[in-house]
């Protein structure tokens, strides 16, 4: 899976608009992802997140990216 598809999958499927109804906190969301995904995909997703965070110029840029690109909340 490509970097952008992997991040889109993670954020839109696990941090969708009702994520806090399904899970009590973000840590639970991540635990669910880890339990439902292969270790290789978890590691690749973590690497992609670190790359995304290091490339952003500001929190505002990240916020817009998360909402527009990944559809997460």
N, C-alpha and C positions, 0 to 999 in steps of 0.2 A: 504494500500500500504506500502511496506517495505521502510526503510530509504533509501537504495541505489536506489531502483526503483523510489522513490519520487524525489530524487536529480537528477537522470539521466533524468527523465521527465522534471523537471524544467530547468535544464541547457541546455539540448540538444534541447528542444522545444522552449524555450524563448530566449536563448543566443546562437543561431545557428550562422553560419558564416555570415549571412546577417542581423543580428539583428539591426545593425545600419542603414540599408537601410529602414527597416520597422518602426523603432522608432528613434526619435532624440537623446535619451539618455537612460541610464540604468534605470533611475527612471520611464520612460514611459513603459519600458519592465515590470518592477515590478508591475506597476499599471494595465497593461493588465492581468498579471497573477492573481492579486487579483480580478479583475473583472470577470474572467472566472473560478475561482476555489472557492470551498466552504471555509468558514472561518476556519473550522477545518483543512482542508488540507493546507491552508496558514500558520496557526500557527504551524502545524507539520513540514512543509518545513522550516520555519524560525528556529525552534529548531534544525533540522537536519543540517542546514547551520552553526549555532553557534557551534554545536558539531564538525563538520568537521574543522572549523577554529581553534578551541581550540586544536585539536589533531595534527595539522600540526606542523612540526619542523621549517619550513622555507617557505618563499614566493615561492621559486623555487619549493619546493615539492608540494605546492598547485597548482602552475601553471601547472606542469606536470600532476597532478591528474585531473584538470579541462579539459585539452586537451585530455588526454588518456582515462579517465573513462567516462567523461560526454559529450565529443565532443562539448564543447562550446568554444566560442571565446571572 
